[in-house]
């Protein structure tokens, strides 16, 4: 049995946050203590207050978001070091030594902790959910270029090697057969509703019914009852814990219907995020190529139709998925007349190959990680 695993995440987007909660739940289910800690609880208040504004700006202007991610910043300017020292005091008192970090922002704090207790006392895995380094890792590399020498690096999907090394299951349910799935597609823009998905709906709805993840009710005409519209509760924030359980929770999501007040529910969210329930039954996921979407795709054997990437790391994600026969670009699918015949082989490849790809939690728990 390992010591308590501390899973270091970020709530800035959901691409790190949701995999962190999946890890926590699945380790806890094996009687392995694990806890998610969210970086935004350790930044100064004025910086945290601006996150909501950035999220809205990036939703409205994807070009702005893509420019912003190209500009590495020194995140240490935002860290509340008084709060961090309190956190490190707690870790030291509890003898914490086992860490999984999903965001590069934690490197500075891990380095501070290693100075306290000694690097030889730590067992840290830097878990990359994208197939090459994403902005938080590239940002820290600019200021601390040798960080990877101190800690173990682990990719789930590796663009350089051109393969999927590990899968992270979302549930333990069997894959839904493709022929039994309804003619629906899940369309989303990640946790912040970013990307070009809004512009694709008009031509998509001529062909199929859609499950649309919306950022705001004004994004779509809700009167089209062929579609279903889903939205994260705007009052929910990743860095806020549930007052009853004292733990971080999956996003509260509700179905949005014209003329009805939304009801945001936590049903099924003790174990996984609600939108996965749509994805596992969809004919395809239409989205920008975020790493967490790759996790959902492989877990459910649902092909991804790729929209424009957020940055070079997401383009690498798309390139890898297409190379493996798990996904297709939106333009290629459109040129093929939005045909399901182009997608069926992608599902079959996912369904057949996923069983040959080791489960990350199994490998972690059984100490069988190979790299």
Helices and strands as residue ranges (DSSP letters): E 5-9, H 14-29, E 34-38, G 39-42, H 45-49, H 51-60, H 62-68, G 75-78, H 81-94, E 98-101, G 104-106, H 107-117, G 119-121, E 123-128, H 135-143, G 147-149, E 152-155, E 157-158, E 163-164, E 166-167, G 178-180, E 184-187, H 197-204, E 209-214, G 217-219, E 228-232, E 253-256, H 275-279, E 284-287, H 291-300, E 304-306, H 312-323, E 327-329, H 330-335, H 341-353, G 354-356, E 358-359, H 360-365
